Amino acid sequence: MEDKKANIIASVCIVVLVVVIIAARVSLKLSKTFYLILGVDISLILAVICFLIIRNRYNRERKLLVSRFVSEGRELRIEYSFLRKVAGVPTKFKLEDLEEATDGFRSQIGKGGSGAVFKGVLKDGSQVAVKRIEGEEKGEREFRSEVSAIASVQHKNLVRLYGYSSASSANRPRFLVYDFIVNSSLDIWIFPDRGNRRSGGCLTWDQRYQVAIDVAKALAYLHHDCRSKILHLDVKPENILLDENYRAVVTDFGLSKLIARDESRVLTDIRGTRGYLAPEWLLEHGISEKSDVYSYGIVLLEMIGGRRSISRVEVEETRTKKKRKKLEYFPRIVNQKMRERNVMEIVDQRMIEANEVDEQEVMKLACVALWCIQEKAKSRPDMAMVIEMLEGRVPVNEPPDSEVVVVDLLAADDDATTGVRKVIDIPRLQIQRERQFRLPSICSCSSIISPISPR
């Protein structure tokens, strides 16, 4: 705009000077005064032309320089972004950048108890999953500290954290930016399609066994190989993603806890997902890496059976012939069938029909799962031992026949259609220990069910 304006002014000046020369020639003839005016006008015209030439050349060089700096700056930003990813340093994104990457948060690919997840594409072309964290009560310093710790975790079976966007005000949500995993979460691949919940298909037995090993390696890395011990505290199928080769990638560290190496267990508020909470957490005895082992054991059983660990079933009363819903606890059924040596009765029927299940491997995986869900934390193996057992380097002994603890079955909201458990805050429980109490295989729906086996 400025260049165009300058060219117009210069052209007008030249035209005016030419008009002055013509007027002087007509009025003054060929007098000395005319030649004087002619010389001055020609000098001014040449000066204007030289000004335009110099200005245009200067502007051309300036534009080339700016274009080169922009290109170099873009390359530096891409290289800087690449180096940050390699080094595991989280990038702080602006809210506007995330809005642009997700097209205004339109492409929602999932929703959990702590917030919704959107698919996006960054400026460097990387596909990401942007999680919007809602209802987070942690301070800004604690949030950034945990983000840095999680971003420094580098393992092939743990989702990579690109960066974050912290809240500039109390009313604005925080965001976490993860690597995008194409095949979504494990739950849609092991649980049959029901209601409005989509199903991705059915994993084969070999794929499920490999997923079990992958998740075990991810948790073992968090528990034993990081500088600060990291407890995931929300291990469930919804937080296990599958890549293009159906290998497991553990995600969602929203409830994770960092503890020092010399700490064996810590006390924290009870938060989590119903059906996956370890008994010691609900009993307020403190949590440790064995709490993740318990949740992992529940996930193993769900992969074997293709069903939730806690489900509602309709039963008909013998006297009244009325149907009513009762709660069925799958781990207890597995324990019973394994003692009866009828372990194939608990396997997902879709795999049975495909005739692809090895009974010996089912027995081994069921035994490992029952070891992991032992009610006493010290009786459970650590994740390193679980890997040894799954990969056949250590023999798997039959777990002891103990009472399976079912605590707080109805403390969390449960969508009867989808079967998805929401992550919620659970109030403190009043636990009463009962002597000579045995848990029936089918538990009737009541207020809060807290059967504890005798200690």
Steps between C-alpha positions, in 0.01 A plus 500: 500500500780743587690410180195566287439833670865606449485408130184706452654805670818471291300472179295805589817696575652410162180597316490835683864571413437419132201731499715775651758453223232524232344808659842671528576425134174654389524809718874568511599378153872407487617751756766449766227471763344210308831313483547553872154360577561216254823399672343504846196296387712241323717465812190449714357243256826305504508519879145358524586220257818414693295501824252251350777273373684497835178451696381210285839329521509547877150360538582198283807417707307551823227259389759239404670541838171473689401193299834337578470578871144359506617183327796460735279575799252232391781247459640593841158461661454158340851394605445638850171315525670180381782534753251562781314183404821297488612637835156443652453866589130596504398791280271765635226566246281804475126441515470655152748244360298211641176648368656523154644147522165346600287721272329660797484174703252346257646153449435329834639146509433410861380611839606384843432593857759779499416658164449465125765406241521662155698409189725771357787572261788727605670747266786257436249238382506281812169336590419544868228429752411807708349425838304772673534460878192609689456543871872486580577633848879492489697821503691626199841410644394145588338460158817603314716285726296188424489587129879523492537169680258320269651656186844372599367143495617332179373148433353338190194382694427840659327775309726794416406838646568783254407786728237679696301820528459637849210714612557875506196543722305287744210452258704374204571126465845346463602290202741211447625421149580133434614301201200376299449120509299372205307198635342669802469327837503134600141492628347523151710201390422258786144583604214414261307789345215601727254784466656823382856394580695430183701183454826480309492122453641209693867455584640154450641306794859562389434873473345509848794311645742745338297794636531348848880489465517855358296649786708309756821643351361853506398476865830333596685793342292752695548313827866400481694682226406867548688737730182561696268206537181574303171339600242507222198441729246470219592188303195387300421407137393856417852620587678240285529600133586281203735616223491400132650158590260448793778544753400658830581858597407609853358851528312741729715587799228727637504329841868408504705545816873565523667350807861482609703181464525455876123521551318167512146639510323835521161619615283688254135579436294215359446563131471257217273273301263253656607142458871579470573644846728296725359404844777679694406828331137466600604395851725808521812294570702700248587427140810362331598354164304190609181705452579517128571126505147439630344712223716321245372163624140614450583609144655156432178327608293733282719421199457127561123513539412789269276643772510754781617391844173627648177463306128503563307186411129423513397208719158354567397441859373148559209603720363816344618425142594866478814610320741730671854616435793376703871574489732229374869513589704337223828444694314276744359298211851463353634382835223242529535368144876473531468288816254279311745479204231642271697808408386495134148587616613854588666573163344747258264292285607684184851356539361155580299505178812597306683201657811704573542460878769296674360363827843491664556868423151585630580320824833682529347841433215433744747395771709813445185713520387336825848550648474869407162547673596340830331700775827544691736731311812316617368177345488653152802476268662817371472581130854379428403157633176510299704547181721204593192282552327609178811445288555154650829566680344429840247222571153619600378332815132467577387794715358435847125451529408818687186705533468749217437845643226710348495849649278795417327348197248779467705806594550615140251593230454223246342548161280196466512530122870543439642339812760776529610588850563865564795632698354673801591599852392229740404600855673348798365156578391363833635145478384237745690174520271198527605162634372181338378692194512352154418687181234331285566467129215736417472818707164671522476875440495694822649826623875440552637146505818451700562130570848443639640156553628415853852616572 
